[in-house]
Amino acid sequence: MNRIALRAVKRLKSQSIETTKLFEPKARVLRNLGKHDRIPKLLTSFQEDRYFYLIVQFIHT
């Protein structure tokens, strides 16, 4: 059986210093929620320039 890894990317623009401060704690919460079998897993998160990225598991319904 062939397996295809699909991912969803969410890109968020940093609007303020507060956004920057909140990003990592929010990503940690998403990482913990992804341990539930019915919630997409957060695969990685990172910041590039003024954008934040959340890469999550894609779940086809």
C-alpha positions in Angstrom: 0.0 0.0 0.0 1.4 3.4 -0.9 1.2 6.1 1.7 1.1 9.8 1.0 2.0 12.3 3.7 -0.1 15.4 3.4 0.4 18.5 5.5 -1.5 21.7 6.0 0.3 25.0 6.4 -1.0 28.0 8.3 0.9 31.2 7.8 0.3 34.0 10.3 1.7 37.5 10.0 3.2 39.1 13.1 1.2 42.1 14.0 2.9 43.1 17.2 5.5 42.1 19.8 2.6 40.5 21.7 2.0 38.2 18.8 5.6 37.1 18.8 5.5 36.5 22.6 2.3 34.3 22.3 3.3 32.2 19.3 5.5 29.6 21.0 3.2 29.0 24.0 0.3 28.6 21.5 2.3 26.2 19.4 3.1 24.2 22.6 -0.6 23.9 23.3 -1.3 22.7 19.8 1.5 20.2 20.1 -0.1 18.7 23.2 -3.6 18.7 21.7 -2.3 16.8 18.8 -1.6 13.8 21.0 -5.3 13.0 20.8 -6.1 10.6 18.0 -9.0 12.8 16.6 -7.0 16.1 16.5 -4.4 16.8 13.7 -0.8 16.7 15.0 1.3 19.8 14.9 4.4 18.6 13.0 6.5 21.7 13.4 6.3 25.5 13.9 8.8 28.2 12.9 9.2 31.9 12.2 10.6 33.3 9.0 10.9 37.1 8.6 7.6 38.5 10.0 5.6 35.4 9.5 4.8 32.4 11.7 4.1 29.0 10.3 2.3 26.0 11.7 2.7 22.8 9.8 0.0 20.3 10.8 -1.1 16.9 9.8 -3.8 16.9 7.1 -6.8 14.8 7.9 -9.1 13.9 5.0 -12.8 13.5 6.1 
